Amino acid sequence: MVTLEHLTREQIGPAEVARRLEVSTAAATGIVDRLVSRGHVERRPHEVDRRRTDLHITDSGRAEIVGHLMPMFRGLDAHDASFSDDERAVVERYLRGAKAAIEQVLEP
């Protein structure tokens, strides 16, 4: 799942998978092989450096991620539905204030 998550953001190669997951290149190759065999990832030649391989997530890979997240989405939807309009207003006010406080630290 972590590899698929990385691939939703950018195309990386097997060596980068190994670095990001902090596993050996052999272990990363095994992970990629399993994802390819399940149809979740495709290996493609790098656009510039033909010695390298990029990994591309497929529609099946995206569906796998959504399938794992769907119970969370349903739970959040049910939880949201349990709040009154007044309660939602308080939560929204809190989150907007928290966001503003965090942005003060992040902005130069």
N, C-alpha and C positions, 0 to 999 in steps of 0.2 A: 504494500500500500504506500509506503514512504517513497519508493522509487516512482510509482505512478504519480504521486503528488508532485514530485520534482518535475516530472515530464509534462505535467499540465502547465507549468510555468515556462519551460524552455527545453530545447533539445540538448541533451548531453550524451556523452558516450559512456561505454562500460567502465572505463578508467575513472571517470568522474563519479559514476555511481559508487564505485569502491571507496573513493575519497569521502563522499558525503555520508555514506553509511558506516564508514570506518571499518570496512571489511577488506579482506584480501581481494586482489583482482580475480583470482580463481573463484572465490565465493560470489563476487559480483557477476561473473560470467554465468554462474549457475542460476542466479536470480533472474538475469536477463533471459537466459534460455527458457526458464519456466514461463516467464511473461510472454515470450514470443510463441511458445508452444500452445499457450491458452488463447492466443490471438489478441492480447492486450497491448502488445508493443511490436513495432516493426523496426528492423535494422535497415538503415539506408546509408549509402556512401556520404561522407562529409562533402559539402558543396565546394569547398576550396581545397582541402587536403584529402586527396583520394585514399591516403593510407589509413585514414581514420574512419570510424563508423559513428553515425548519430543514431540515437534512439527516438522514435516517434510514437506517441501514444495513439492508439486506435479508438474508434467509437466504442469498441468492446471494453477497452481499458477505462474510458470515461464512464461507461455504464457500471463498471465494477465499483468505481469510487462512489458514484451516486447511490448504488445499492447498499454500500456499507454505511453511508451517511443518512439514508432515508429514515431509519428509526429515530435518529436524533432530530431530523426535520419534523417528523410527526409529533414527537414529544414536545418540541418547542412550540409548535402550532397549538397543541392542546393546552400547554401551559399558558400561552398568550391568551387563549380564549377564556381562561379562568379569571382573568383580571377584569375589573370594572374599568370604565373610562377614566374615572378619577385616579385609580391605581396606575393605569398606563401613563397618565400625565405626570405622576410623581416619578415613575421609573424613567420616563423620557427626560425630565428635568435633571435628574441625577446623572444620567449618561451624558447629556450635553455638557454639564458642568465638569464631569470627569474628563471628557474629551478635551475641553478647553484647557484644563490644568495640565494634561499630558502634552498638549501641543505647545504650551509655554516652555516646556523643557526641551522639546525636540526642535523647535524653530530657533535658528541662529539669532 
